[in-house]
Amino acid sequence: MKNTREAKPGELREITVLETLEKWSKRPDSRLDVQRLLDKLSPHGKIYVKHLVMSGPSSLKAAAKACELKVAEIEAALSELEQGIAAIKVPLKR
């Protein structure tokens, strides 16, 4: 039996964001939307998304340490990404 642990604060949100960005980046009809979203991010958002893509999901505290930001700044960057994703209307694949 595989040992599992409880998700740390922010990890589930990060997983959702990362999976969405990866899925949309592979689809020609949404790739440009993702690039626009990433281009519009705040400086902290850009630092954070780079960390998320390169290192994968982690706790907000670990992400803050790795990015040399405060936890509140990571939280804001994650919220910024979630809002940007919510604003993109990607057509459903049939």
Jmol script that loads the backbone (N, CA, C; Angstrom):
load data "model"
ATOM      1  N   MET A   1       0.849  -1.188   0.000  1.00  0.00           N
ATOM      2  CA  MET A   1       0.000   0.000   0.000  1.00  0.00           C
ATOM      3  C   MET A   1       0.886   1.241   0.000  1.00  0.00           C
ATOM      4  N   LYS A   2       0.559   2.178  -0.862  1.00  0.00           N
ATOM      5  CA  LYS A   2       1.343   3.402  -0.994  1.00  0.00           C
ATOM      6  C   LYS A   2       0.995   4.382   0.126  1.00  0.00           C
ATOM      7  N   ASN A   3       2.033   4.932   0.733  1.00  0.00           N
ATOM      8  CA  ASN A   3       1.816   5.945   1.762  1.00  0.00           C
ATOM      9  C   ASN A   3       1.398   7.248   1.102  1.00  0.00           C
ATOM     10  N   THR A   4       0.377   7.862   1.626  1.00  0.00           N
ATOM     11  CA  THR A   4      -0.055   9.166   1.136  1.00  0.00           C
ATOM     12  C   THR A   4      -0.037  10.133   2.305  1.00  0.00           C
ATOM     13  N   ARG A   5       0.006  11.382   1.980  1.00  0.00           N
ATOM     14  CA  ARG A   5       0.006  12.411   3.007  1.00  0.00           C
ATOM     15  C   ARG A   5      -1.029  13.451   2.649  1.00  0.00           C
ATOM     16  N   GLU A   6      -1.389  14.230   3.607  1.00  0.00           N
ATOM     17  CA  GLU A   6      -2.306  15.329   3.359  1.00  0.00           C
ATOM     18  C   GLU A   6      -1.599  16.395   2.530  1.00  0.00           C
ATOM     19  N   ALA A   7      -2.333  17.008   1.634  1.00  0.00           N
ATOM     20  CA  ALA A   7      -1.767  18.087   0.830  1.00  0.00           C
ATOM     21  C   ALA A   7      -1.446  19.278   1.726  1.00  0.00           C
ATOM     22  N   LYS A   8      -0.324  19.908   1.458  1.00  0.00           N
ATOM     23  CA  LYS A   8       0.056  21.108   2.195  1.00  0.00           C
ATOM     24  C   LYS A   8      -0.701  22.297   1.614  1.00  0.00           C
ATOM     25  N   PRO A   9      -0.827  23.390   2.379  1.00  0.00           N
ATOM     26  CA  PRO A   9      -1.571  24.545   1.881  1.00  0.00           C
ATOM     27  C   PRO A   9      -1.064  25.009   0.512  1.00  0.00           C
ATOM     28  N   GLY A  10      -1.986  25.078  -0.422  1.00  0.00           N
ATOM     29  CA  GLY A  10      -1.659  25.555  -1.760  1.00  0.00           C
ATOM     30  C   GLY A  10      -1.396  24.459  -2.775  1.00  0.00           C
ATOM     31  N   GLU A  11      -1.032  23.257  -2.326  1.00  0.00           N
ATOM     32  CA  GLU A  11      -0.649  22.199  -3.265  1.00  0.00           C
ATOM     33  C   GLU A  11      -1.768  21.793  -4.213  1.00  0.00           C
ATOM     34  N   LEU A  12      -2.973  21.625  -3.707  1.00  0.00           N
ATOM     35  CA  LEU A  12      -4.068  21.212  -4.578  1.00  0.00           C
ATOM     36  C   LEU A  12      -4.385  22.285  -5.616  1.00  0.00           C
ATOM     37  N   ARG A  13      -4.338  23.530  -5.182  1.00  0.00           N
ATOM     38  CA  ARG A  13      -4.555  24.637  -6.125  1.00  0.00           C
ATOM     39  C   ARG A  13      -3.453  24.657  -7.171  1.00  0.00           C
ATOM     40  N   GLU A  14      -2.219  24.446  -6.733  1.00  0.00           N
ATOM     41  CA  GLU A  14      -1.085  24.437  -7.664  1.00  0.00           C
ATOM     42  C   GLU A  14      -1.209  23.307  -8.679  1.00  0.00           C
ATOM     43  N   ILE A  15      -1.623  22.140  -8.221  1.00  0.00           N
ATOM     44  CA  ILE A  15      -1.787  21.005  -9.122  1.00  0.00           C
ATOM     45  C   ILE A  15      -2.816  21.334 -10.201  1.00  0.00           C
ATOM     46  N   THR A  16      -3.931  21.912  -9.803  1.00  0.00           N
ATOM     47  CA  THR A  16      -4.972  22.283 -10.753  1.00  0.00           C
ATOM     48  C   THR A  16      -4.458  23.296 -11.769  1.00  0.00           C
ATOM     49  N   VAL A  17      -3.761  24.325 -11.300  1.00  0.00           N
ATOM     50  CA  VAL A  17      -3.209  25.351 -12.186  1.00  0.00           C
ATOM     51  C   VAL A  17      -2.197  24.737 -13.140  1.00  0.00           C
ATOM     52  N   LEU A  18      -1.292  23.955 -12.613  1.00  0.00           N
ATOM     53  CA  LEU A  18      -0.241  23.354 -13.436  1.00  0.00           C
ATOM     54  C   LEU A  18      -0.825  22.417 -14.487  1.00  0.00           C
ATOM     55  N   GLU A  19      -1.757  21.559 -14.097  1.00  0.00           N
ATOM     56  CA  GLU A  19      -2.379  20.638 -15.053  1.00  0.00           C
ATOM     57  C   GLU A  19      -3.114  21.399 -16.153  1.00  0.00           C
ATOM     58  N   THR A  20      -3.801  22.463 -15.783  1.00  0.00           N
ATOM     59  CA  THR A  20      -4.528  23.265 -16.769  1.00  0.00           C
ATOM     60  C   THR A  20      -3.564  23.927 -17.744  1.00  0.00           C
ATOM     61  N   LEU A  21      -2.508  24.547 -17.239  1.00  0.00           N
ATOM     62  CA  LEU A  21      -1.531  25.196 -18.114  1.00  0.00           C
ATOM     63  C   LEU A  21      -0.868  24.192 -19.046  1.00  0.00           C
ATOM     64  N   GLU A  22      -0.516  23.032 -18.521  1.00  0.00           N
ATOM     65  CA  GLU A  22       0.120  22.010 -19.359  1.00  0.00           C
ATOM     66  C   GLU A  22      -0.831  21.519 -20.447  1.00  0.00           C
ATOM     67  N   LYS A  23      -2.077  21.267 -20.080  1.00  0.00           N
ATOM     68  CA  LYS A  23      -3.069  20.775 -21.044  1.00  0.00           C
ATOM     69  C   LYS A  23      -3.320  21.822 -22.128  1.00  0.00           C
ATOM     70  N   TRP A  24      -3.527  23.061 -21.721  1.00  0.00           N
ATOM     71  CA  TRP A  24      -3.810  24.120 -22.688  1.00  0.00           C
ATOM     72  C   TRP A  24      -2.605  24.438 -23.556  1.00  0.00           C
ATOM     73  N   SER A  25      -1.407  24.301 -23.023  1.00  0.00           N
ATOM     74  CA  SER A  25      -0.197  24.590 -23.795  1.00  0.00           C
ATOM     75  C   SER A  25       0.002  23.603 -24.939  1.00  0.00           C
ATOM     76  N   LYS A  26      -0.554  22.424 -24.802  1.00  0.00           N
ATOM     77  CA  LYS A  26      -0.411  21.392 -25.834  1.00  0.00           C
ATOM     78  C   LYS A  26      -1.452  21.518 -26.939  1.00  0.00           C
ATOM     79  N   ARG A  27      -2.478  22.330 -26.711  1.00  0.00           N
ATOM     80  CA  ARG A  27      -3.564  22.471 -27.690  1.00  0.00           C
ATOM     81  C   ARG A  27      -3.358  23.733 -28.517  1.00  0.00           C
ATOM     82  N   PRO A  28      -3.291  23.581 -29.834  1.00  0.00           N
ATOM     83  CA  PRO A  28      -3.068  24.758 -30.700  1.00  0.00           C
ATOM     84  C   PRO A  28      -4.105  25.861 -30.499  1.00  0.00           C
ATOM     85  N   ASP A  29      -5.350  25.486 -30.210  1.00  0.00           N
ATOM     86  CA  ASP A  29      -6.411  26.491 -30.087  1.00  0.00           C
ATOM     87  C   ASP A  29      -6.353  27.278 -28.778  1.00  0.00           C
ATOM     88  N   SER A  30      -5.534  26.866 -27.839  1.00  0.00           N
ATOM     89  CA  SER A  30      -5.450  27.607 -26.578  1.00  0.00           C
ATOM     90  C   SER A  30      -4.024  28.033 -26.228  1.00  0.00           C
ATOM     91  N   ARG A  31      -3.051  27.604 -26.995  1.00  0.00           N
ATOM     92  CA  ARG A  31      -1.641  27.906 -26.698  1.00  0.00           C
ATOM     93  C   ARG A  31      -1.388  29.416 -26.641  1.00  0.00           C
ATOM     94  N   LEU A  32      -1.941  30.158 -27.574  1.00  0.00           N
ATOM     95  CA  LEU A  32      -1.748  31.608 -27.603  1.00  0.00           C
ATOM     96  C   LEU A  32      -2.387  32.277 -26.388  1.00  0.00           C
ATOM     97  N   ASP A  33      -3.537  31.772 -25.959  1.00  0.00           N
ATOM     98  CA  ASP A  33      -4.186  32.318 -24.760  1.00  0.00           C
ATOM     99  C   ASP A  33      -3.312  32.133 -23.525  1.00  0.00           C
ATOM    100  N   VAL A  34      -2.689  30.975 -23.415  1.00  0.00           N
ATOM    101  CA  VAL A  34      -1.796  30.712 -22.285  1.00  0.00           C
ATOM    102  C   VAL A  34      -0.607  31.665 -22.329  1.00  0.00           C
ATOM    103  N   GLN A  35      -0.035  31.858 -23.509  1.00  0.00           N
ATOM    104  CA  GLN A  35       1.111  32.767 -23.635  1.00  0.00           C
ATOM    105  C   GLN A  35       0.730  34.190 -23.244  1.00  0.00           C
ATOM    106  N   ARG A  36      -0.447  34.618 -23.653  1.00  0.00           N
ATOM    107  CA  ARG A  36      -0.922  35.960 -23.274  1.00  0.00           C
ATOM    108  C   ARG A  36      -1.099  36.071 -21.766  1.00  0.00           C
ATOM    109  N   LEU A  37      -1.660  35.029 -21.165  1.00  0.00           N
ATOM    110  CA  LEU A  37      -1.832  35.010 -19.710  1.00  0.00           C
ATOM    111  C   LEU A  37      -0.484  35.144 -19.017  1.00  0.00           C
ATOM    112  N   LEU A  38       0.481  34.359 -19.438  1.00  0.00           N
ATOM    113  CA  LEU A  38       1.804  34.396 -18.811  1.00  0.00           C
ATOM    114  C   LEU A  38       2.480  35.749 -19.020  1.00  0.00           C
ATOM    115  N   ASP A  39       2.303  36.335 -20.190  1.00  0.00           N
ATOM    116  CA  ASP A  39       2.901  37.643 -20.475  1.00  0.00           C
ATOM    117  C   ASP A  39       2.320  38.753 -19.593  1.00  0.00           C
ATOM    118  N   LYS A  40       1.052  38.616 -19.209  1.00  0.00           N
ATOM    119  CA  LYS A  40       0.369  39.653 -18.422  1.00  0.00           C
ATOM    120  C   LYS A  40       0.596  39.526 -16.912  1.00  0.00           C
ATOM    121  N   LEU A  41       1.234  38.453 -16.487  1.00  0.00           N
ATOM    122  CA  LEU A  41       1.443  38.256 -15.044  1.00  0.00           C
ATOM    123  C   LEU A  41       2.313  39.346 -14.441  1.00  0.00           C
ATOM    124  N   SER A  42       2.078  39.601 -13.178  1.00  0.00           N
ATOM    125  CA  SER A  42       2.918  40.526 -12.420  1.00  0.00           C
ATOM    126  C   SER A  42       4.320  39.929 -12.295  1.00  0.00           C
ATOM    127  N   PRO A  43       5.310  40.727 -11.896  1.00  0.00           N
ATOM    128  CA  PRO A  43       6.662  40.175 -11.707  1.00  0.00           C
ATOM    129  C   PRO A  43       6.690  38.993 -10.737  1.00  0.00           C
ATOM    130  N   HIS A  44       5.947  39.089  -9.628  1.00  0.00           N
ATOM    131  CA  HIS A  44       5.893  37.966  -8.684  1.00  0.00           C
ATOM    132  C   HIS A  44       5.195  36.764  -9.314  1.00  0.00           C
ATOM    133  N   GLY A  45       4.168  37.020 -10.107  1.00  0.00           N
ATOM    134  CA  GLY A  45       3.467  35.947 -10.796  1.00  0.00           C
ATOM    135  C   GLY A  45       4.381  35.207 -11.756  1.00  0.00           C
ATOM    136  N   LYS A  46       5.226  35.944 -12.455  1.00  0.00           N
ATOM    137  CA  LYS A  46       6.161  35.322 -13.408  1.00  0.00           C
ATOM    138  C   LYS A  46       7.212  34.483 -12.680  1.00  0.00           C
ATOM    139  N   ILE A  47       7.706  35.002 -11.568  1.00  0.00           N
ATOM    140  CA  ILE A  47       8.680  34.235 -10.767  1.00  0.00           C
ATOM    141  C   ILE A  47       8.028  32.953 -10.268  1.00  0.00           C
ATOM    142  N   TYR A  48       6.818  33.092  -9.765  1.00  0.00           N
ATOM    143  CA  TYR A  48       6.125  31.945  -9.194  1.00  0.00           C
ATOM    144  C   TYR A  48       5.777  30.889 -10.245  1.00  0.00           C
ATOM    145  N   VAL A  49       5.253  31.299 -11.394  1.00  0.00           N
ATOM    146  CA  VAL A  49       4.861  30.310 -12.404  1.00  0.00           C
ATOM    147  C   VAL A  49       6.093  29.583 -12.943  1.00  0.00           C
ATOM    148  N   LYS A  50       7.213  30.281 -13.035  1.00  0.00           N
ATOM    149  CA  LYS A  50       8.456  29.621 -13.459  1.00  0.00           C
ATOM    150  C   LYS A  50       8.833  28.541 -12.447  1.00  0.00           C
ATOM    151  N   HIS A  51       8.751  28.872 -11.161  1.00  0.00           N
ATOM    152  CA  HIS A  51       9.039  27.894 -10.109  1.00  0.00           C
ATOM    153  C   HIS A  51       8.066  26.715 -10.187  1.00  0.00           C
ATOM    154  N   LEU A  52       6.792  27.008 -10.362  1.00  0.00           N
ATOM    155  CA  LEU A  52       5.777  25.964 -10.410  1.00  0.00           C
ATOM    156  C   LEU A  52       6.034  24.994 -11.560  1.00  0.00           C
ATOM    157  N   VAL A  53       6.350  25.519 -12.721  1.00  0.00           N
ATOM    158  CA  VAL A  53       6.594  24.675 -13.896  1.00  0.00           C
ATOM    159  C   VAL A  53       7.891  23.876 -13.735  1.00  0.00           C
ATOM    160  N   MET A  54       8.916  24.513 -13.211  1.00  0.00           N
ATOM    161  CA  MET A  54      10.223  23.857 -13.097  1.00  0.00           C
ATOM    162  C   MET A  54      10.280  22.852 -11.929  1.00  0.00           C
ATOM    163  N   SER A  55       9.645  23.188 -10.810  1.00  0.00           N
ATOM    164  CA  SER A  55       9.777  22.369  -9.605  1.00  0.00           C
ATOM    165  C   SER A  55       8.538  21.563  -9.243  1.00  0.00           C
ATOM    166  N   GLY A  56       7.405  21.920  -9.815  1.00  0.00           N
ATOM    167  CA  GLY A  56       6.169  21.226  -9.484  1.00  0.00           C
ATOM    168  C   GLY A  56       5.510  21.799  -8.243  1.00  0.00           C
ATOM    169  N   PRO A  57       4.352  21.264  -7.907  1.00  0.00           N
ATOM    170  CA  PRO A  57       3.603  21.763  -6.755  1.00  0.00           C
ATOM    171  C   PRO A  57       4.359  21.580  -5.439  1.00  0.00           C
ATOM    172  N   SER A  58       4.172  22.542  -4.556  1.00  0.00           N
ATOM    173  CA  SER A  58       4.779  22.499  -3.230  1.00  0.00           C
ATOM    174  C   SER A  58       3.897  23.305  -2.290  1.00  0.00           C
ATOM    175  N   SER A  59       4.245  23.325  -1.046  1.00  0.00           N
ATOM    176  CA  SER A  59       3.489  24.154  -0.107  1.00  0.00           C
ATOM    177  C   SER A  59       3.755  25.623  -0.435  1.00  0.00           C
ATOM    178  N   LEU A  60       2.853  26.472  -0.001  1.00  0.00           N
ATOM    179  CA  LEU A  60       3.037  27.905  -0.223  1.00  0.00           C
ATOM    180  C   LEU A  60       4.320  28.390   0.452  1.00  0.00           C
ATOM    181  N   LYS A  61       4.594  27.847   1.630  1.00  0.00           N
ATOM    182  CA  LYS A  61       5.792  28.234   2.369  1.00  0.00           C
ATOM    183  C   LYS A  61       7.052  27.832   1.606  1.00  0.00           C
ATOM    184  N   ALA A  62       7.078  26.608   1.067  1.00  0.00           N
ATOM    185  CA  ALA A  62       8.238  26.137   0.307  1.00  0.00           C
ATOM    186  C   ALA A  62       8.408  26.947  -0.986  1.00  0.00           C
ATOM    187  N   ALA A  63       7.297  27.267  -1.643  1.00  0.00           N
ATOM    188  CA  ALA A  63       7.355  28.067  -2.866  1.00  0.00           C
ATOM    189  C   ALA A  63       7.881  29.464  -2.552  1.00  0.00           C
ATOM    190  N   ALA A  64       7.433  30.034  -1.450  1.00  0.00           N
ATOM    191  CA  ALA A  64       7.897  31.366  -1.051  1.00  0.00           C
ATOM    192  C   ALA A  64       9.400  31.357  -0.807  1.00  0.00           C
ATOM    193  N   LYS A  65       9.866  30.341  -0.130  1.00  0.00           N
ATOM    194  CA  LYS A  65      11.303  30.242   0.147  1.00  0.00           C
ATOM    195  C   LYS A  65      12.090  30.091  -1.152  1.00  0.00           C
ATOM    196  N   ALA A  66      11.632  29.210  -2.044  1.00  0.00           N
ATOM    197  CA  ALA A  66      12.336  28.962  -3.306  1.00  0.00           C
ATOM    198  C   ALA A  66      12.345  30.202  -4.204  1.00  0.00           C
ATOM    199  N   CYS A  67      11.261  30.965  -4.166  1.00  0.00           N
ATOM    200  CA  CYS A  67      11.140  32.159  -5.015  1.00  0.00           C
ATOM    201  C   CYS A  67      11.675  33.421  -4.340  1.00  0.00           C
ATOM    202  N   GLU A  68      12.078  33.289  -3.082  1.00  0.00           N
ATOM    203  CA  GLU A  68      12.535  34.429  -2.289  1.00  0.00           C
ATOM    204  C   GLU A  68      11.457  35.508  -2.194  1.00  0.00           C
ATOM    205  N   LEU A  69      10.230  35.041  -1.945  1.00  0.00           N
ATOM    206  CA  LEU A  69       9.083  35.921  -1.776  1.00  0.00           C
ATOM    207  C   LEU A  69       8.417  35.588  -0.447  1.00  0.00           C
ATOM    208  N   LYS A  70       7.469  36.416  -0.049  1.00  0.00           N
ATOM    209  CA  LYS A  70       6.683  36.148   1.155  1.00  0.00           C
ATOM    210  C   LYS A  70       5.527  35.220   0.790  1.00  0.00           C
ATOM    211  N   VAL A  71       5.037  34.494   1.774  1.00  0.00           N
ATOM    212  CA  VAL A  71       3.917  33.581   1.535  1.00  0.00           C
ATOM    213  C   VAL A  71       2.721  34.345   0.963  1.00  0.00           C
ATOM    214  N   ALA A  72       2.463  35.539   1.466  1.00  0.00           N
ATOM    215  CA  ALA A  72       1.345  36.341   0.964  1.00  0.00           C
ATOM    216  C   ALA A  72       1.542  36.697  -0.516  1.00  0.00           C
ATOM    217  N   GLU A  73       2.778  36.910  -0.923  1.00  0.00           N
ATOM    218  CA  GLU A  73       3.058  37.224  -2.332  1.00  0.00           C
ATOM    219  C   GLU A  73       2.848  35.988  -3.215  1.00  0.00           C
ATOM    220  N   ILE A  74       3.180  34.819  -2.698  1.00  0.00           N
ATOM    221  CA  ILE A  74       2.934  33.578  -3.431  1.00  0.00           C
ATOM    222  C   ILE A  74       1.436  33.342  -3.541  1.00  0.00           C
ATOM    223  N   GLU A  75       0.730  33.558  -2.448  1.00  0.00           N
ATOM    224  CA  GLU A  75      -0.726  33.412  -2.446  1.00  0.00           C
ATOM    225  C   GLU A  75      -1.359  34.337  -3.486  1.00  0.00           C
ATOM    226  N   ALA A  76      -0.889  35.567  -3.537  1.00  0.00           N
ATOM    227  CA  ALA A  76      -1.412  36.528  -4.514  1.00  0.00           C
ATOM    228  C   ALA A  76      -1.084  36.096  -5.941  1.00  0.00           C
ATOM    229  N   ALA A  77       0.117  35.579  -6.156  1.00  0.00           N
ATOM    230  CA  ALA A  77       0.511  35.117  -7.493  1.00  0.00           C
ATOM    231  C   ALA A  77      -0.333  33.918  -7.923  1.00  0.00           C
ATOM    232  N   LEU A  78      -0.601  33.011  -7.002  1.00  0.00           N
ATOM    233  CA  LEU A  78      -1.431  31.846  -7.301  1.00  0.00           C
ATOM    234  C   LEU A  78      -2.851  32.284  -7.631  1.00  0.00           C
ATOM    235  N   SER A  79      -3.380  33.216  -6.875  1.00  0.00           N
ATOM    236  CA  SER A  79      -4.720  33.752  -7.149  1.00  0.00           C
ATOM    237  C   SER A  79      -4.760  34.442  -8.505  1.00  0.00           C
ATOM    238  N   GLU A  80      -3.697  35.166  -8.825  1.00  0.00           N
ATOM    239  CA  GLU A  80      -3.605  35.842 -10.125  1.00  0.00           C
ATOM    240  C   GLU A  80      -3.654  34.808 -11.263  1.00  0.00           C
ATOM    241  N   LEU A  81      -2.933  33.722 -11.113  1.00  0.00           N
ATOM    242  CA  LEU A  81      -2.961  32.652 -12.120  1.00  0.00           C
ATOM    243  C   LEU A  81      -4.349  32.037 -12.237  1.00  0.00           C
ATOM    244  N   GLU A  82      -4.971  31.751 -11.108  1.00  0.00           N
ATOM    245  CA  GLU A  82      -6.312  31.158 -11.126  1.00  0.00           C
ATOM    246  C   GLU A  82      -7.321  32.084 -11.798  1.00  0.00           C
ATOM    247  N   GLN A  83      -7.224  33.377 -11.524  1.00  0.00           N
ATOM    248  CA  GLN A  83      -8.141  34.337 -12.142  1.00  0.00           C
ATOM    249  C   GLN A  83      -7.898  34.435 -13.645  1.00  0.00           C
ATOM    250  N   GLY A  84      -6.632  34.411 -14.044  1.00  0.00           N
ATOM    251  CA  GLY A  84      -6.307  34.450 -15.466  1.00  0.00           C
ATOM    252  C   GLY A  84      -6.824  33.228 -16.190  1.00  0.00           C
ATOM    253  N   ILE A  85      -6.687  32.068 -15.574  1.00  0.00           N
ATOM    254  CA  ILE A  85      -7.191  30.829 -16.165  1.00  0.00           C
ATOM    255  C   ILE A  85      -8.713  30.879 -16.278  1.00  0.00           C
ATOM    256  N   ALA A  86      -9.370  31.365 -15.241  1.00  0.00           N
ATOM    257  CA  ALA A  86     -10.834  31.451 -15.254  1.00  0.00           C
ATOM    258  C   ALA A  86     -11.331  32.389 -16.352  1.00  0.00           C
ATOM    259  N   ALA A  87     -10.525  33.383 -16.706  1.00  0.00           N
ATOM    260  CA  ALA A  87     -10.930  34.365 -17.713  1.00  0.00           C
ATOM    261  C   ALA A  87     -10.777  33.830 -19.143  1.00  0.00           C
ATOM    262  N   ILE A  88      -9.973  32.779 -19.299  1.00  0.00           N
ATOM    263  CA  ILE A  88      -9.767  32.215 -20.633  1.00  0.00           C
ATOM    264  C   ILE A  88     -10.914  31.262 -20.938  1.00  0.00           C
ATOM    265  N   LYS A  89     -11.535  31.478 -22.063  1.00  0.00           N
ATOM    266  CA  LYS A  89     -12.635  30.614 -22.493  1.00  0.00           C
ATOM    267  C   LYS A  89     -12.101  29.639 -23.529  1.00  0.00           C
ATOM    268  N   VAL A  90     -11.705  28.471 -23.091  1.00  0.00           N
ATOM    269  CA  VAL A  90     -11.165  27.456 -24.004  1.00  0.00           C
ATOM    270  C   VAL A  90     -12.324  26.565 -24.460  1.00  0.00           C
ATOM    271  N   PRO A  91     -12.487  26.435 -25.768  1.00  0.00           N
ATOM    272  CA  PRO A  91     -13.574  25.580 -26.251  1.00  0.00           C
ATOM    273  C   PRO A  91     -13.356  24.124 -25.849  1.00  0.00           C
ATOM    274  N   LEU A  92     -14.440  23.465 -25.519  1.00  0.00           N
ATOM    275  CA  LEU A  92     -14.359  22.058 -25.158  1.00  0.00           C
ATOM    276  C   LEU A  92     -14.096  21.231 -26.402  1.00  0.00           C
ATOM    277  N   LYS A  93     -13.234  20.249 -26.243  1.00  0.00           N
ATOM    278  CA  LYS A  93     -12.897  19.364 -27.342  1.00  0.00           C
ATOM    279  C   LYS A  93     -14.000  18.314 -27.482  1.00  0.00           C
ATOM    280  N   ARG A  94     -14.436  18.090 -28.691  1.00  0.00           N
ATOM    281  CA  ARG A  94     -15.488  17.087 -28.917  1.00  0.00           C
ATOM    282  C   ARG A  94     -14.934  15.856 -29.518  1.00  0.00           C
TER     283      ARG A  94
END
end "model"
wireframe off; spacefill off
backbone 0.3
color backbone group
